[in-house]
Every structure is written in C-alpha cells, then in structure tokens.
Amino acid sequence: MSRLYSLCLLGARCRYDGESKQNTDVLEQWRREGGLALCPEQLGGLATPRRPATLVGADGCGVLDGKAAVQDEEGRDVTRSFQRGAQECARLARLAGVTRACLKGGSPSCGVASTSIGWKRSPGEGVTAALLRRMGIELTEVD
C-alpha cells in the first residue's frame, strides 16, 4: 500500500508563502513507510512563493465540475493551474498505486475536511483532495 503526502507537511518550503508546515508525526511516518510527496500547486505550474488563493463559488468538487473557480488575492483566475496540479497528482498516484493520502488541511488544493472558500476556512475539499477521493483514495487531513 502506497501513500501520498502533501510535500509541505514533510518540511519542504513549497507553500504559497514560501514556508513549510512540517509535521513531526507525518515526517516520521513518511520516513518509516515511504511514499510520494507532492505539491499540487507547484505541479500545476505555480511559483513559490505565490499569491494566496481561494476557491470561489464552491469547494474543489465544484472546480472539477466546472461550477467554481480558484482566484488569487489580486483576483486573477488560477483555476487551470489548480486543475493541472490535481491531474498530475492523480496521474502519479495512479502510477505509484497510492491507496491513501495525508494532505494539508485548509488548503485550496489539499484540504480534505476544510478548505479556503471566499477567503474563509470552510467545510469542503480542495481541488486535489476532491480528485483523489473520486479515484477511491482514502484521505486524511493534517493541520
């Protein structure tokens, strides 16, 4: 069984603000078990650091279904980058046989139970989390 991890949880400085959200427990689990460590926003072509982004209109399911968008703080549409990043994570997860994912809570990409909608942390999934769940991957959220 293979696992996918949000790269920022392992200490990589890949978040929008150029920082990490290293989680000691997650890092130890990755050291023991291995697995993929990815940043969907970087895989989607966004730079680090980058402007913070939020979902507009719905959560990540809405983005995947074409009913919502992702905008940065200046109002630029970055939906395609978030979709590309999610698709690339899904492709790599499929190739690696990923069955579980440990993702960063609150993220418009990786949030599992909560994400940024309209600049508020709200119930819902990020774009990548929604796609991975649709693939049947078991998701866990870590703050």
SULJO-V497229 format. One record per residue. RES is the residue in one letter. D_LAST is the distance of its C-alpha to the last C-alpha in Angstrom with 2 decimals. Layout:
# SULJO-V497229
res:RES d_last:D_LAST
res:RES d_last:D_LAST
This chain:
# SULJO-V497229
res:M d_last:23.36
res:S d_last:21.23
res:R d_last:17.50
res:L d_last:15.76
res:Y d_last:12.64
res:S d_last:10.90
res:L d_last:12.93
res:C d_last:10.69
res:L d_last:8.63
res:L d_last:12.20
res:G d_last:13.06
res:A d_last:14.98
res:R d_last:15.47
res:C d_last:15.30
res:R d_last:13.13
res:Y d_last:15.40
res:D d_last:15.93
res:G d_last:16.86
res:E d_last:14.08
res:S d_last:11.47
res:K d_last:7.92
res:Q d_last:9.51
res:N d_last:8.22
res:T d_last:11.59
res:D d_last:11.47
res:V d_last:10.59
res:L d_last:13.21
res:E d_last:15.67
res:Q d_last:15.40
res:W d_last:16.13
res:R d_last:18.96
res:R d_last:20.44
res:E d_last:20.23
res:G d_last:20.06
res:G d_last:19.27
res:L d_last:18.63
res:A d_last:16.16
res:L d_last:16.30
res:C d_last:15.32
res:P d_last:16.79
res:E d_last:17.44
res:Q d_last:19.45
res:L d_last:21.16
res:G d_last:22.13
res:G d_last:23.95
res:L d_last:21.90
res:A d_last:22.29
res:T d_last:19.93
res:P d_last:19.69
res:R d_last:20.15
res:R d_last:20.17
res:P d_last:17.05
res:A d_last:17.48
res:T d_last:17.12
res:L d_last:18.44
res:V d_last:21.82
res:G d_last:23.60
res:A d_last:21.20
res:D d_last:18.01
res:G d_last:18.00
res:C d_last:20.71
res:G d_last:22.89
res:V d_last:22.52
res:L d_last:23.54
res:D d_last:26.42
res:G d_last:27.61
res:K d_last:27.08
res:A d_last:24.33
res:A d_last:23.57
res:V d_last:21.07
res:Q d_last:22.22
res:D d_last:21.38
res:E d_last:21.92
res:E d_last:25.61
res:G d_last:26.04
res:R d_last:26.52
res:D d_last:25.92
res:V d_last:23.56
res:T d_last:23.45
res:R d_last:25.41
res:S d_last:23.10
res:F d_last:20.08
res:Q d_last:22.43
res:R d_last:23.81
res:G d_last:20.49
res:A d_last:19.56
res:Q d_last:23.10
res:E d_last:23.06
res:C d_last:19.88
res:A d_last:21.66
res:R d_last:24.87
res:L d_last:23.50
res:A d_last:21.65
res:R d_last:25.01
res:L d_last:26.94
res:A d_last:24.82
res:G d_last:24.92
res:V d_last:21.18
res:T d_last:20.65
res:R d_last:16.92
res:A d_last:13.82
res:C d_last:10.30
res:L d_last:8.50
res:K d_last:5.76
res:G d_last:4.96
res:G d_last:7.45
res:S d_last:9.49
res:P d_last:13.19
res:S d_last:13.52
res:C d_last:10.66
res:G d_last:9.18
res:V d_last:10.37
res:A d_last:10.64
res:S d_last:9.95
res:T d_last:11.11
res:S d_last:13.25
res:I d_last:16.75
res:G d_last:19.36
res:W d_last:17.06
res:K d_last:15.40
res:R d_last:12.08
res:S d_last:13.84
res:P d_last:13.95
res:G d_last:14.55
res:E d_last:13.79
res:G d_last:13.76
res:V d_last:16.98
res:T d_last:16.18
res:A d_last:14.33
res:A d_last:17.43
res:L d_last:19.82
res:L d_last:18.40
res:R d_last:18.54
res:R d_last:22.09
res:M d_last:22.94
res:G d_last:22.18
res:I d_last:19.18
res:E d_last:16.99
res:L d_last:13.34
res:T d_last:10.22
res:E d_last:6.74
res:V d_last:3.79
res:D d_last:0.00
